[in-house]
Structures are given as C-alpha cells and as structure tokens.
Amino acid sequence: MSTIKLAVPTMGQAGLDSERSGHFGKCDCFTLITIENGQIASVENIDNPPHEEGGCMRPVMLLSDAGADAIVAAGMGMRPFMGFTEAGIDVYFENETPKVGDVDPVKFPEVPKPAAKRLGDAEYPLALSGTGTNLAVLNGCADGVIQGVFFYNSNAVQGYAQPAKWREALSQAKLVVTIDVQMSETALASDYVLPECTVLERLELPEFIGGKKHYVALRTPIIERIHPETRPCDEIFTALAEACGVGQYFPFTVEELADAQLASVGTSLDAVREAGIVELADPGFAFGTPTFKTPTEKFQFASAKVAEAGLNPVIGYVPRLVEPAEGEFFLIGGKQGIHSHTMTLNLEALNAISREYQLERLWMAASDAADLGIADGDTVELSSSECSGQVAVKVTERLKPGVLFLPTHYGGTSPYLTRAQGFGLNMMDFVPLHLEPGVGSTMSQEVAVKVRKVEG
C-alpha cells in the first residue's frame, strides 16, 4: 500500500474545500490529507501557532509531529526549507507552480525523519507545536538529561528566562554551541561559537510569495564578507552535517539549490538576482468567506485542548502567582518598536535612538511617583527577590498605579557588545523562574519589586 500524508497551508478551517494560504508560516492551520493508493483516506486539521518568535521554523516540528510526509507551499526561506528537509518532509510548490522537490534526487537527496521525540511535550502539551518550550532545554541541562545544546540566532540566556538560571544549567552540559552574528550572552555561555556572517553578506534561498499574485524574491549579499572567519548558515550546517557523519544528504551549495528551485518555476538565479523579484503565473485568486479554526467555525471561548491539559477550558480570570506586599509594585515588561528582543541593541543607529530618547527608563505612574517623591528622570534602585539595579524613571499618566513597566531589550552584559553592555536593566534578572502550566514558557510578568529613590 502506498500512503502519503500531505500538508496544505490553509486559511480558516481545514478542509478540502478551504482556501489555501499563500504563506505557510502565517496560515491559520494545515489541512493534513492522508492519501492511500491515490485515494483520499482522511482529512485532519492541524492548528498553526502564531507567527512570532521562531517564525517559519515552528511548522517544521508541528508537521513532523503530525507525521506529514510532504507540504505544499508557495515558497519558503533557507531555514524552514532545511528544517523540513532534515525532518524528511518533502517540499512542493502549490499546484499553480512546479514542486520544490522536483529536482535532481541524486544532487538533492531526501533526508530521513528523526526518530526521537521532543523533550517537554508530555509535561507541556499546550506548548507551540512548532518549537516546544525552550525552558525544557534549561531544565534538561540542569537535570543532566541533555548533554549537548546548539543555539542558532538565539540569545536564550539573556531573554528567555532568568539569566543566572540559564548560565547555571548550561554549565552542566558537556557541549554548548552558539551560531550567531554577534558575541551575545548565550555565546559567552557556550563552549564554542560558530560565527555567522550577516544577512547583508550571504545568499539565501528564494522566497516564494503567495496571495492575489505570486512572486519569487531573492535575498542576495550586498557587501563582501567583512570577517574572513565568518560563514553563512548553510555552510555551517553543511559542515556540521559532515562532521556528524550525515554529510551525504547535503552535497550541494545554496547557490545550486536556489538555481534548481528557480528553474522549476521557469526562471533562474541570475534572472532573479538581476530583477530582485519576479512575478509568477497568475494563481487565480478569489476571495472567500473567512471562518475561524474551531469546531464550530465560529469564535469560541472554550478549548478542548486546554481541558485535556487539565486546565480550565473556558477563558476567564486566573489569579496571579505573585501578589505585591505593602510597599511593593507589580513589574511588567514589553517590547519597543525599534528593537527585536535582545538582539538589536548593539546596532549603532538603534542604540543611538534608545539613548537619545532614554528608552531604557523604568515607567512609573505619576501618582506613585508623587507619593515617593520621585520626579521624571530621577534615578531609582529597583529590587526583587532575585536582583537589584539602578535605572532612570519615566513618570507618566499612561500607566496604572501600582504597576511599573520595564522594556525588555536592555541590561546587556556581554563585553563584546560595547554599545549594549551596561545600558539599562534586564527585566529577566528580576523575575523568579516559574514555568507556565501546560505551556512551559517563563512566567515573565509574575514578579513583585520595590523602588527606592537614589539620593545625590
């Protein structure tokens, strides 16, 4: 019997009559079709998590866990394509264009699926299917279950949970490797750092763009490689595969793979390099009636999956884990529009904006500031059960009394990131390590703090 499970990115609810999504990473769900001997045997709905941190890598593990053999997509970048390839999932273009996998099978061999299951899934069944919980890695290292860790373009030590806990856990592992464009705090906690060149210095796989019209775009290097020791991620991954004894699955360069993919849609690497973006055949797009990806196809306030995890399935209030005592404040954190997590503060232009507008400041409600004799721009000492540090205050009417806000991009400690080091406070230093039930993410807003004005 010939059986294949084919995943189709879908808008709204999954189904054979549903509208396909032009972006597999941002689709509402995947329609998973089991085909036996050329006939459709079953159709399943696979929810797709929000396209946030981790982005297009999330569906890789999601569909691998679901047993998918292939995915139909309008296109994808190098990272998710390599992820699907390593998971043994064939990648095809949607049927308006030829399939990605329709290339020389000798030159581009199929990679077998990994047999191992992901750590943390049993304990945290509601974790994002595409990534799981990174804190399972932290706990696995601390418990000795994990002996080796590879980080790619991820500063987990600085931004995913309390940095001291990360450093302690990673020190227990026998091998920690970071692949990054900068010497981040995670790189400093590693045994080896494999330096990647920046996006401005490397070629990536074509990006096939869906929607009303279909296009293919290409990210190409615009400057020569500055540091000779750096390598693009495809060369690093290929060299690692070779060192691990599986190099036979990657006997090609990113240029060769890109050219093969582009040839399958009637263009070439040289042509797309020249044009930057090329329009493909008209996909015949038509608007449809949207539906929600729920059993009723309507907006629901209850989730069966949450109930299966032993939690309240109905949306409602959940008491906080931490309540401030007398004289304490809630501390909450969040992002600023100019920065990406803890990865961009060392960039000269963005760092200059942060400094010019004093974006590192701690926000405090005007009424609280008046009670404590604190004026806008004063320096205060912020302290919790885990940490203390000094920072300037921004007094504002746009914050609820009893609550402080601290942006989450600051407080770098890497001496190699000279602009970011020592600038502001890192909120995660102040937060005790608690894992969210069912999900396994850090409970980053569960912390109470005290504030004291620094005199003089």
N, C-alpha and C positions, 0 to 999 in steps of 0.2 A: 504494500500500500504506500502510495506517495502522499505525504502530508506536509503542508507548509502553513505557518501562521504569519499572515501579512498584516502589518500595522499601517493604518491610514490616518494622518493628522486630520482632525475633524472639527468643524465649527458647530457649537451647540451640542445636542445629544448624539451619541454614537448611533450608527445605523447605516444600512446600505443605501438609503435614500438621502442621507445627510450630505451637507455641503463640505467639501474638502477645504482644509485650511492651507493658505499659502506659506505659512511659517510654522514648521513642525515644533519649534521651541515655545511658541506662544499660542498654540492651538488650545481649544477648550478641553479636548480629550482625544483619545485614539480609538478608532474602530479596529478591533483585532479580529480578523477574519481567518477562520481555520478552513483550509481548502484540502479536501481529501480526494485524490484521483480526479482532479479537475473540477470537483463539485464543492459548493459551499456547504460545510458541515455545521458551522456555528458562527455566531457573531457576538462579540463581547465589547463592553465599554471599559476603557482604561482611562481614569481621570488623569489629567496632566496638571502638575503643581504650577503655582505662579512662576512666571519667568523673572526671577530675581537673582540673587547671588548664586552663581553656579550656572545660571542661564541654560544654554542649549546642551549642557552635559547632563542635565537631570533626566531627560527622556531615555538616555542610554541605559542606565540601570533600571529605570522603570520598565522598559520594554524587555530587557534581558530577564528581569524577574518574572515577567508575564510569559516567557517562553517564545517570544517573537523570533522568527527566522529572517524576516525582511521588513523594510519600511519603505513606503513610497513618499518622497519628499520633493518639494520644488527646488531644493538645494540646501547646502549647509557648509559651514566653515571647516577648517582643518581639525580643530579639537573634537567636535562631535563626530565627524567622519571617522577619525582614528579610533574614537571610543566605540562606535558601532562595529567597526572592523575588528577590533580586539575582542569584542563580545560575540563575534561570529554572526552578526546581523547584517545581511546584505542590504545595500542602499540603492534604491531605484528612484529615478525621476518619476513624477506623476505622468500619466499616460499621454499627455499632450507632448511630452518630450521623451527622448530615449532614456533608458535607465543608466544611473551612475555605474552600476556594476557591470554594464555591458562593455567590458574592456578585456584586454588580453589576460586570461586566467593564469597564465604562466608568469607574466610580468607582475600581476597584482593578485597574488594568491589569497584564498579565503583563510581567515583566522578562526580556529576552533573556539567555542564558547568556554569560559572558565567554569569549573565545576563548583568552586567554593561559594558559599552564601555570605551575604554581607553581615558584618558584626553590628549588633544593636537592633536588628529588625524585630526580634522576638520581644525585647523589652520595650521598644518604642514603635508600635505598629502604625502610628499616625505620622511618623517622620516622612518627609518628602521622598517619594518613591525613587526619584532620580539621583538622590545624593545620600539619603540616610541621615544620620546625625554625626557631625564631626566630633561631638563630645564622647561618642562611643570609642573613638580613637584615643582620646585623652585617657579615659578610664581603662581601655585595653592596654595602653602602655604602662599605666600606673600599676595594674594588676599582673603584668607580665604576660598577658595573652598575646599582645602584639610586640614583635621583636624588631620590626622594621617599618619605617614610615617614609613615604615620598610626598612632598608638598609641591604642587605646581601653581605658581602665580597666586599664592595664598599666604596671608600673614595671620595664621591662626593664633599664634602666641600673643599678638597684640590686640586682636579684635574679636575673637570667638568666645572667650571666657576669661576668667582671671589669669593674667599673665604668669603669676608665680606658680599657679597650679599646672599650667602648660609646661613651663620650664622643668618643674619637678618631674612630671610624668615623662617627658621626652628624654630626660636624663636616664630613665630606666631602660629605654630601648637600646638595642645593640647597634642599630643603624638608623640615622635620620638624615634625609637628603632633601634639600630645597632647590627647586628650579625657579629662578626669578630674574628680573631685570635689575634688582637692587638688593643691597645687603640689609634686608628687613630684620626685625626682631626674631622672626622664625628662622631666618638664615643663620643668625647668630647662635641659635639653639641647636643647630644641625651639626652633624659630623662632616658633611660635605655640602658644598654649594656648587651647583652647575649653572654658570651664568648664561642667561639667555639674552640675545640681542633684542632691542626694542622693536615695536611694530613698524617703526619707520625704516628699519634696516632689513626686513625679511619679507619673503613672498609667502602668502597664504593661499589655501585652496579657493577656487571660485565660490562665490556666494550666489545661489540661485534664488531670486526674489519673486515671490508669488503675489497674487492679488488680482486686480482687474486686468492687469497686463503682466507678462512675465519678462524678467530681465536676468542677466547674469553680470555680476560685477567682480572685480578682482582687486585685492589689496596688494600693492606691489611696493618694493623698497624705493624710497625717495632719496636716501642718502647712503653712502658707503658705510660698511660696518666700521664703527669707531674703535672698539676694543677688540683686538685680534683673538683674545681668549674666549669671547662670547660665541654662541652658536644659536641658530634658530631652533625652535622647539622640535620641529620634525627631525632635524639631525640628532638632537639629544635623545629623543625617543627611539630612533632607529639604532643609535649606538648602544642604548640601554638594552634593547631587544637582542642585539648581537651578543652583548656581554652575558645576558641571561640564557643564551642558547636557543633563542627563537627568532634569530635574525632572518631566517629563511622566509618569513612572512612579509618582510619589508625590503625586497630587493629593488627599490625604486626611489627616486628623489621626488620632492614635492613638485618640481617643475614637470617631471614626467607624468605624475598623476593628474596634475592640473590640466595638462595638454590633452590627456586621454579623456578626461571628463568633458572638456570643452569641445573636443572633436565629436563626442556623442550627441551634441546639440547643434552641430553644424558650424562651429566656429573654431578658433584656435587660440593658443596662449598669446601669440604675437598680436592677433587682432584685438583681443580684449585688453591687452597691455596698452595698445595704441589708443583705443576708444575709451577705456576706463569702465564703461558699462554698455552692454549690447542688449537690445530688445529681442526677445524670442518670439515664437509663433503665438498668435492670439489664442488664449486659453478658452475663450467663450464664456467669460464670467457673467453670472447673473445673480442679482440679489435674491435672497430667500428670507423666510420668516425665522427670526432667531428663536432658539429655545435654550433653557438652562439645562446643564448637565446633571439633572436629578431624575429620580424615578418617575416623577410626575411631569417632568419638563417645565415645572414652574419653580419660582423661588421658594425654598423651604427653610424652616427654622430648626430643623432636626436632621441629624445624620446617623444612619445606622452604623457606619464605620466607627464613629465615636462611641456609640453604645457598646459595640463589640470590644472596644479597648477598655471597657469598664468605667467610662466617664459619662457624665450627664449628656445625653444626645441632643438636648434642647438648648438653644442659645439663651444664656442667662448670666446673671452676676455670679462671679466666683470670688470668694473672699481673698484678700491679699495674703501672701505668706508672711510678709513683714509689715508691721504697723509701727510708725514712729512713736517713740515715747515723748514725754513732755520735753519741749525744747529741741526736738529733732524735726527733720523735714523728710518728705519723700524726695528721692532723686530720680529723675527720668533723663533719658538721653535720646539723641536722634541725629539724623544726617543734615548736612548743609548742601545746598545745590551745586556748589563748585567742586566738591570732593567726592571721591569714591572710596568709602570705608577708610582704612588707614594707609592706603597705597599711594596717595597723590600729594600729601602734604609737603614732600621734599621737592616737588616741582617748583621751579623758581617763580613763575608767574602766579601760580595758585597760592603759594606760600606768601607772596607779596600782598595779594588781596586779603588773605587772612590777617596779616599783620596790620595793614592799613586800616581795616575796619574792625580790628580787635575781635575777630570772630571766635577766638578761643575762650571768651569770657563765660563765667557762670551766670545764668539768668536767675533773677530773684524778683518776686512780686514787690511792687512799690510799698505796699502796706507792711510787709515783713521787713523790708529794708529800713523803713521809718522806725519800726519797733526796736530794731537792733542798732540804730544809729549809723547805718551804712549808706553811703552815697554812691552814685554811679561812678565807676572807675576805681573805687576802693579795693584794696587787696584783702582777701579773707583767707582763713585756713578752713579747708573742707576736710572732714574726717568721718570715717565709718569704722566698723569693727575690723576692717581689713587694711586700711591705708589712711594716710593724711597727706595733704599737699596744699600749696598756696596758689591762688589764681585771682585775677581781677573780676569784678562784678559788673554785670549789666542790669541796671534797675529798670523794670518795665511794668506797664499796666496790662501786658498781654499774657500774664501767667497767673494761674490760680494761687492764692495764698496757701502757704504750707507745702508748696511744691517748688523744687529747684530743677533747672534744666541745664545739662552739660552736653555740648556737642561731642560726638564720638570719634573725631578724626585726630585728636591731639595727644600730647603726652608721650611722644616717641622717645625711645631710649637707645636706639642704635647710633653709635658714634659715627658711622659711615654716612648716615643721613643727616648731614650737618645743619640743614635748614629746619628739619623737623625735630631734632633732638632737644628735649627740654622745653619745648614750646607748648604751653598749656598742660592740662591734665588728661590722663587716660581714664575714662569712666570705669572701664573694666577692672582697674586696680582696686576700686572701691566696692565692687559687687561680690558678695559671697557666692561660692559655686553651688548653685542649685539647678537641677535639670527639670524641665517642664514635663509633667506626666504625659505619657502617651506619645509625645513628640521628641523629647530628648534634647531640645535646644536649651541654651542657657536662659535662666530667668533674669534677664539683664535689668529689669525695672524693679526688682524686689530688693531694695536696699534703703536703709534709713541713715541719715547723716546729720552731723552737727556743723554749724557755721560759727566762726569766731572772727571778728574784725581784727586785722593785724595793725597795730598802732605804730606810728612813726614812719 
